[in-house]
Amino acid sequence: MARQSISLTKPNDEWLKSQVSNNEYSSKSELINDLIRQARKQQVEIDWIRAKLERAESSGFTDETKEEILAQSKALING
């Protein structure tokens, strides 16, 4: 596993420490890795929505109902 050195603001460091001390995570590294995984997943979702919007804007309309679009969005979010 790659090692990195990062600087944190005091409020961020205190928050990380509190998460570890509350036994939410076993270490700051585990927590930071989890936050990065969450951010990466969120970016995939944002990219999917952006692509759908761009495709819809360029075509002028979609044949999908709002319920179908919502179901697709929920399926992507829920994995």
Distance bins in CASP14 RR format, pairs under 12 A and 6 or more apart:
PFRMAT RR
TARGET T0000
AUTHOR 0000-0000-0000
RMODE 2
METHOD distances of the structure
MODEL  1
1 29 0 0 0 0 1 0 0 0 0 0 0
1 30 0 0 0 0 0 1 0 0 0 0 0
1 33 0 0 0 0 1 0 0 0 0 0 0
2 29 0 0 0 0 0 1 0 0 0 0 0
2 33 0 0 0 0 0 1 0 0 0 0 0
3 29 0 0 0 0 1 0 0 0 0 0 0
4 28 0 0 0 0 0 1 0 0 0 0 0
4 29 0 0 0 0 1 0 0 0 0 0 0
4 32 0 0 0 0 1 0 0 0 0 0 0
4 33 0 0 0 0 0 1 0 0 0 0 0
4 36 0 0 0 0 0 1 0 0 0 0 0
5 29 0 0 0 0 0 1 0 0 0 0 0
6 12 0 0 0 0 1 0 0 0 0 0 0
6 13 0 0 0 0 0 1 0 0 0 0 0
6 16 0 0 0 0 0 1 0 0 0 0 0
6 28 0 0 0 0 1 0 0 0 0 0 0
6 29 0 0 0 0 0 1 0 0 0 0 0
6 32 1 0 0 1 0 0 0 0 0 0 0
6 36 0 0 0 0 0 1 0 0 0 0 0
7 13 0 0 0 0 1 0 0 0 0 0 0
8 14 0 0 0 0 1 0 0 0 0 0 0
8 15 0 0 0 0 1 0 0 0 0 0 0
8 16 1 0 0 1 0 0 0 0 0 0 0
8 17 0 0 0 0 1 0 0 0 0 0 0
8 28 0 0 0 0 1 0 0 0 0 0 0
8 31 0 0 0 0 0 1 0 0 0 0 0
8 32 0 0 0 0 1 0 0 0 0 0 0
9 15 0 0 0 0 1 0 0 0 0 0 0
9 16 0 0 0 0 0 1 0 0 0 0 0
10 16 0 0 0 0 0 1 0 0 0 0 0
10 17 0 0 0 0 0 1 0 0 0 0 0
11 17 0 0 0 0 0 1 0 0 0 0 0
11 18 0 0 0 0 0 1 0 0 0 0 0
12 18 0 0 0 0 0 1 0 0 0 0 0
12 19 0 0 0 0 0 1 0 0 0 0 0
12 28 0 0 0 0 0 1 0 0 0 0 0
12 31 0 0 0 0 0 1 0 0 0 0 0
12 32 0 0 0 0 0 1 0 0 0 0 0
12 35 0 0 0 0 0 1 0 0 0 0 0
13 19 0 0 0 0 0 1 0 0 0 0 0
13 20 0 0 0 0 0 1 0 0 0 0 0
13 28 0 0 0 0 1 0 0 0 0 0 0
13 31 0 0 0 0 0 1 0 0 0 0 0
13 32 0 0 0 0 0 1 0 0 0 0 0
14 20 0 0 0 0 0 1 0 0 0 0 0
14 21 0 0 0 0 0 1 0 0 0 0 0
14 28 0 0 0 0 0 1 0 0 0 0 0
15 21 0 0 0 0 0 1 0 0 0 0 0
15 22 0 0 0 0 0 1 0 0 0 0 0
15 24 0 0 0 0 0 1 0 0 0 0 0
15 25 0 0 0 0 0 1 0 0 0 0 0
15 28 0 0 0 0 0 1 0 0 0 0 0
15 31 0 0 0 0 1 0 0 0 0 0 0
15 32 0 0 0 0 0 1 0 0 0 0 0
15 35 0 0 0 0 0 1 0 0 0 0 0
16 22 0 0 0 0 0 1 0 0 0 0 0
16 24 0 0 0 0 0 1 0 0 0 0 0
16 25 0 0 0 0 1 0 0 0 0 0 0
16 27 0 0 0 0 1 0 0 0 0 0 0
16 28 1 0 1 0 0 0 0 0 0 0 0
16 29 0 0 0 0 1 0 0 0 0 0 0
16 30 0 0 0 0 0 1 0 0 0 0 0
16 31 1 0 1 0 0 0 0 0 0 0 0
16 32 1 0 0 1 0 0 0 0 0 0 0
16 33 0 0 0 0 0 1 0 0 0 0 0
16 34 0 0 0 0 0 1 0 0 0 0 0
16 35 0 0 0 0 1 0 0 0 0 0 0
17 24 0 0 0 0 0 1 0 0 0 0 0
17 25 0 0 0 0 0 1 0 0 0 0 0
17 27 0 0 0 0 0 1 0 0 0 0 0
17 28 1 0 0 1 0 0 0 0 0 0 0
17 31 0 0 0 0 1 0 0 0 0 0 0
18 24 0 0 0 0 1 0 0 0 0 0 0
18 25 0 0 0 0 0 1 0 0 0 0 0
18 28 0 0 0 0 0 1 0 0 0 0 0
18 31 0 0 0 0 0 1 0 0 0 0 0
19 25 1 0 1 0 0 0 0 0 0 0 0
19 26 0 0 0 0 0 1 0 0 0 0 0
19 27 0 0 0 0 1 0 0 0 0 0 0
19 28 0 0 0 0 1 0 0 0 0 0 0
19 29 0 0 0 0 0 1 0 0 0 0 0
19 30 0 0 0 0 1 0 0 0 0 0 0
19 31 1 0 1 0 0 0 0 0 0 0 0
19 32 0 0 0 0 0 1 0 0 0 0 0
19 34 0 0 0 0 1 0 0 0 0 0 0
19 35 0 0 0 0 1 0 0 0 0 0 0
20 26 1 0 0 1 0 0 0 0 0 0 0
20 27 1 0 0 1 0 0 0 0 0 0 0
20 28 1 0 0 1 0 0 0 0 0 0 0
20 29 0 0 0 0 1 0 0 0 0 0 0
20 30 0 0 0 0 1 0 0 0 0 0 0
20 31 1 0 0 1 0 0 0 0 0 0 0
20 32 0 0 0 0 0 1 0 0 0 0 0
20 34 0 0 0 0 0 1 0 0 0 0 0
21 27 0 0 0 0 0 1 0 0 0 0 0
21 28 0 0 0 0 0 1 0 0 0 0 0
21 31 0 0 0 0 0 1 0 0 0 0 0
22 31 0 0 0 0 0 1 0 0 0 0 0
23 30 0 0 0 0 0 1 0 0 0 0 0
23 31 0 0 0 0 0 1 0 0 0 0 0
24 30 0 0 0 0 1 0 0 0 0 0 0
24 31 1 0 0 1 0 0 0 0 0 0 0
24 34 0 0 0 0 1 0 0 0 0 0 0
24 35 0 0 0 0 0 1 0 0 0 0 0
25 31 1 0 1 0 0 0 0 0 0 0 0
25 32 0 0 0 0 1 0 0 0 0 0 0
25 33 0 0 0 0 1 0 0 0 0 0 0
25 34 1 0 0 1 0 0 0 0 0 0 0
25 35 0 0 0 0 1 0 0 0 0 0 0
26 33 0 0 0 0 0 1 0 0 0 0 0
26 34 0 0 0 0 0 1 0 0 0 0 0
27 33 0 0 0 0 1 0 0 0 0 0 0
27 34 0 0 0 0 0 1 0 0 0 0 0
28 34 0 0 0 0 0 1 0 0 0 0 0
28 35 0 0 0 0 0 1 0 0 0 0 0
29 35 0 0 0 0 0 1 0 0 0 0 0
29 36 0 0 0 0 0 1 0 0 0 0 0
30 36 0 0 0 0 0 1 0 0 0 0 0
30 37 0 0 0 0 0 1 0 0 0 0 0
31 37 0 0 0 0 0 1 0 0 0 0 0
31 38 0 0 0 0 0 1 0 0 0 0 0
32 38 0 0 0 0 0 1 0 0 0 0 0
32 39 0 0 0 0 0 1 0 0 0 0 0
33 39 0 0 0 0 0 1 0 0 0 0 0
33 40 0 0 0 0 0 1 0 0 0 0 0
34 40 0 0 0 0 0 1 0 0 0 0 0
34 41 0 0 0 0 0 1 0 0 0 0 0
35 41 0 0 0 0 0 1 0 0 0 0 0
35 42 0 0 0 0 0 1 0 0 0 0 0
36 42 0 0 0 0 0 1 0 0 0 0 0
36 43 0 0 0 0 0 1 0 0 0 0 0
37 43 0 0 0 0 0 1 0 0 0 0 0
37 44 0 0 0 0 0 1 0 0 0 0 0
38 44 0 0 0 0 0 1 0 0 0 0 0
38 45 0 0 0 0 0 1 0 0 0 0 0
38 77 0 0 0 0 0 1 0 0 0 0 0
39 45 0 0 0 0 0 1 0 0 0 0 0
39 46 0 0 0 0 0 1 0 0 0 0 0
40 46 0 0 0 0 0 1 0 0 0 0 0
40 47 0 0 0 0 0 1 0 0 0 0 0
41 47 0 0 0 0 0 1 0 0 0 0 0
41 48 0 0 0 0 0 1 0 0 0 0 0
41 76 0 0 0 0 1 0 0 0 0 0 0
41 77 0 0 0 0 1 0 0 0 0 0 0
41 78 0 0 0 0 0 1 0 0 0 0 0
41 79 0 0 0 0 1 0 0 0 0 0 0
42 48 0 0 0 0 0 1 0 0 0 0 0
42 49 0 0 0 0 0 1 0 0 0 0 0
42 76 0 0 0 0 0 1 0 0 0 0 0
42 77 0 0 0 0 1 0 0 0 0 0 0
43 49 0 0 0 0 0 1 0 0 0 0 0
43 50 0 0 0 0 0 1 0 0 0 0 0
44 50 0 0 0 0 0 1 0 0 0 0 0
44 51 0 0 0 0 0 1 0 0 0 0 0
44 76 1 0 0 1 0 0 0 0 0 0 0
44 77 0 0 0 0 1 0 0 0 0 0 0
44 79 0 0 0 0 1 0 0 0 0 0 0
45 51 0 0 0 0 0 1 0 0 0 0 0
45 52 0 0 0 0 0 1 0 0 0 0 0
45 72 0 0 0 0 0 1 0 0 0 0 0
45 73 1 0 0 1 0 0 0 0 0 0 0
45 74 0 0 0 0 0 1 0 0 0 0 0
45 75 0 0 0 0 0 1 0 0 0 0 0
45 76 1 0 1 0 0 0 0 0 0 0 0
45 77 1 0 0 1 0 0 0 0 0 0 0
45 78 0 0 0 0 0 1 0 0 0 0 0
45 79 0 0 0 0 1 0 0 0 0 0 0
46 52 0 0 0 0 0 1 0 0 0 0 0
46 53 0 0 0 0 0 1 0 0 0 0 0
46 73 0 0 0 0 0 1 0 0 0 0 0
46 76 0 0 0 0 0 1 0 0 0 0 0
46 77 0 0 0 0 0 1 0 0 0 0 0
47 53 0 0 0 0 0 1 0 0 0 0 0
47 54 0 0 0 0 0 1 0 0 0 0 0
47 76 0 0 0 0 0 1 0 0 0 0 0
48 54 0 0 0 0 0 1 0 0 0 0 0
48 55 0 0 0 0 0 1 0 0 0 0 0
48 69 0 0 0 0 0 1 0 0 0 0 0
48 72 0 0 0 0 1 0 0 0 0 0 0
48 73 0 0 0 0 1 0 0 0 0 0 0
48 74 0 0 0 0 0 1 0 0 0 0 0
48 75 0 0 0 0 0 1 0 0 0 0 0
48 76 1 0 1 0 0 0 0 0 0 0 0
48 77 0 0 0 0 1 0 0 0 0 0 0
48 79 0 0 0 0 0 1 0 0 0 0 0
49 55 0 0 0 0 0 1 0 0 0 0 0
49 56 0 0 0 0 0 1 0 0 0 0 0
49 69 0 0 0 0 1 0 0 0 0 0 0
49 70 0 0 0 0 0 1 0 0 0 0 0
49 72 0 0 0 0 1 0 0 0 0 0 0
49 73 1 0 0 1 0 0 0 0 0 0 0
49 76 0 0 0 0 1 0 0 0 0 0 0
49 77 0 0 0 0 0 1 0 0 0 0 0
50 56 0 0 0 0 0 1 0 0 0 0 0
50 57 0 0 0 0 0 1 0 0 0 0 0
51 57 0 0 0 0 0 1 0 0 0 0 0
51 58 0 0 0 0 0 1 0 0 0 0 0
51 72 0 0 0 0 0 1 0 0 0 0 0
51 76 0 0 0 0 0 1 0 0 0 0 0
52 58 0 0 0 0 0 1 0 0 0 0 0
52 59 0 0 0 0 0 1 0 0 0 0 0
52 62 0 0 0 0 1 0 0 0 0 0 0
52 64 0 0 0 0 1 0 0 0 0 0 0
52 68 0 0 0 0 0 1 0 0 0 0 0
52 69 1 0 0 1 0 0 0 0 0 0 0
52 70 0 0 0 0 0 1 0 0 0 0 0
52 72 0 0 0 0 1 0 0 0 0 0 0
52 73 0 0 0 0 1 0 0 0 0 0 0
52 76 0 0 0 0 0 1 0 0 0 0 0
53 59 0 0 0 0 0 1 0 0 0 0 0
53 60 0 0 0 0 0 1 0 0 0 0 0
53 62 0 0 0 0 0 1 0 0 0 0 0
53 69 0 0 0 0 0 1 0 0 0 0 0
53 73 0 0 0 0 0 1 0 0 0 0 0
54 60 0 0 0 0 0 1 0 0 0 0 0
54 62 0 0 0 0 0 1 0 0 0 0 0
55 61 0 0 0 0 0 1 0 0 0 0 0
55 62 0 0 0 0 1 0 0 0 0 0 0
55 64 0 0 0 0 0 1 0 0 0 0 0
55 69 0 0 0 0 0 1 0 0 0 0 0
56 62 1 0 1 0 0 0 0 0 0 0 0
56 63 0 0 0 0 0 1 0 0 0 0 0
56 64 0 0 0 0 1 0 0 0 0 0 0
56 66 0 0 0 0 0 1 0 0 0 0 0
56 69 0 0 0 0 1 0 0 0 0 0 0
62 68 0 0 0 0 1 0 0 0 0 0 0
62 69 1 0 0 1 0 0 0 0 0 0 0
62 72 0 0 0 0 0 1 0 0 0 0 0
63 69 0 0 0 0 0 1 0 0 0 0 0
64 70 0 0 0 0 1 0 0 0 0 0 0
64 71 0 0 0 0 1 0 0 0 0 0 0
64 72 1 0 0 1 0 0 0 0 0 0 0
64 73 0 0 0 0 0 1 0 0 0 0 0
65 71 0 0 0 0 1 0 0 0 0 0 0
65 72 0 0 0 0 0 1 0 0 0 0 0
66 72 0 0 0 0 0 1 0 0 0 0 0
66 73 0 0 0 0 0 1 0 0 0 0 0
67 73 0 0 0 0 0 1 0 0 0 0 0
67 74 0 0 0 0 0 1 0 0 0 0 0
68 74 0 0 0 0 0 1 0 0 0 0 0
68 75 0 0 0 0 0 1 0 0 0 0 0
69 75 0 0 0 0 0 1 0 0 0 0 0
69 76 0 0 0 0 0 1 0 0 0 0 0
70 76 0 0 0 0 0 1 0 0 0 0 0
70 77 0 0 0 0 0 1 0 0 0 0 0
71 77 0 0 0 0 0 1 0 0 0 0 0
71 78 0 0 0 0 0 1 0 0 0 0 0
72 78 0 0 0 0 0 1 0 0 0 0 0
72 79 0 0 0 0 0 1 0 0 0 0 0
73 79 0 0 0 0 0 1 0 0 0 0 0
END
